[in-house]
């Protein structure tokens, strides 16, 4: 533990961090409420511009987002609007990488080849109080 004799506040803060952690000393510069999530980046897929036979894709995609959000698998989702290759981001809460992958692969845009997905494990401040409304 790092202590500065001339800084009583810092020493008290570090001791408080130690009491809050069940795994040992905490670093004072790391938020306490970090949780594991998965960040999914959706990119334009090989069928990005193919509309024939996929006229209902946006409706199916939006229904998928709503269903997964209401099931608390997807916590946040939204488009990227700069016109680049990345078209959307999704934050998922899932117990395993396999479960997160299965959820992403159930996306109608992935299934049709309109989207490609990159899945990355990450730590973010807890999103427990975030509620997406439809």
N, C-alpha and C positions, 0 to 999 in steps of 0.2 A: 504494500500500500504506500502510495506517495503522500508524505506529510510535509507541510511547510509550517515550521514553528511560528513564524510571524503572521500566519494567516489562519486564525481560528475558524473562520467561516468555511474555508476549504476543507479543513480537517473534519469539521462537523458534517459537511456534505458527504465526504468520503465514507465516514462511519455510517451515515444514514443509508448510503448506497449498499454497503455491506449487509446491513440488516434486511434490506429489501430483496436481496438475491439469495436463493437457496443453493446456488452453485459456487459461491465464492465472491471475491471482491468485484465490484462493478467499476467500469470506467465512467467518470463523471460526464464525459462528452458523448455518451451513447444513450439515446432515449430509452426509457424503461419499458415502454409498451410495444416493442417490436414483436411482430408475429410473422411466421412464414406464410408466404403466398406464392402464386405463380403469375408472372407477367407474360401475357401472350401478345405478340405483335403479329397483326395480320398484314400480309403483303398481297399485291396483285398476283394472281395465279395465272397459269397458262390459258385458262378460259375466261380471263377477265373481261374481254370485249365480246364474248359470245352471248347473245341474247336469245337466239332462236331455241325454243324448247325450255327456256328458263325464265319465262315471263313472270312467274310467281316467286322467283328466288328471294326478292327483297321481303315479301310477306312471310315466307318460310323462315328467313333469317331473323326477322323481328320477333316472330313467334318463339323461335329458339331462344333468343336473348331474354325475352320475358319469362319463359318457362324456367330457364337456368337461373335467372336473377331471383325469381320468387322461391326457388329451391335453395337459395343462398350458395350456389356453386359459383356463379358469376356475381361478383360484388359491384364491379364498375365496368362499363364498356362505353366506348365512344369513338367517333371517327377522327382521323387525322386529316386536316383540311388544307395542307400545303401543296397538294397535287403530286407528291412524291410517290415512291414505291410502297411505303408503309401507309396503309389505309385506315387502320383502327388499332386500338389497344384494348385489352381486356385484363382485368385483375380477377383471378380465380382463387377460391379457398378450397383446398383439396387435401385429403390426408396423405396421398402419395403421388409421385410423378406419374405412375400408371393411370391413376384415376383422373388426374388433370389432363393427361393425353387423351383418354377416352372421351372426356367432356369436349375437348377441342375438336376431336375427330367427328363428333356428332353434329358439328356445325354444318348446316346445309351448304354454305359457301365453300367449305373445305371439301365436302363430299362431291360437289359439282366441279371442282377445279378452278373456281373463280377466285378463291383465296388460298394462300399458303400461310402456314402458321409457324412461328418460332415460339417456343415455350422456354421460359427462364425462371428458375426458382429465385426468390428474392425475399428480403425482409423489409417490411414497411411498418410504419406506426399502425397500431390496431385500427381496423376499420369496422369494429363491432357496432358502432353507433351510426354508420352510414346506411341510409335507407333510400333505395331507388324506387320512385313511384311511377306507375304507368297510368 
